[in-house]
Amino acid sequence: MRHGSVRVSRDARRDDDAVKRTTRQLLTGLGRPDASQLDLGGIGTARGQEYFALLFMGVAEAIGSYGFGIKVVRPRAK
């Protein structure tokens, strides 16, 4: 199956739920509250996170520090 420009095997899709559970447990173990964890999808969305790394490095270089955060702000409930 193709997802965007990434070919995703049946095994990878089947493992998504297990990987997501493990990732959530790891993040929780590192002290990240549930409300701060945002599921961005399966392996097919990985390219977007790679672009985020470029944004992060650009901001860090511009301000001369890695000491900053970027926050996703969800729309208010109606």
C-alpha angles and dihedrals in degrees: 000000000000122000108186105311093332122095109219119198122220089245092056091051091048091051095049094093094048092046092048091051091049092047091049090050091049093049091047089049089053089056099260108145118231091246090060094054115094121188107221095185135257133320090291090073095053093104091067092056089050089057089050088059088057091050091048093051092047093052092045091052092046095052096032095236144079088215100107139089137218116211131202108220114200120212116263117262114257 
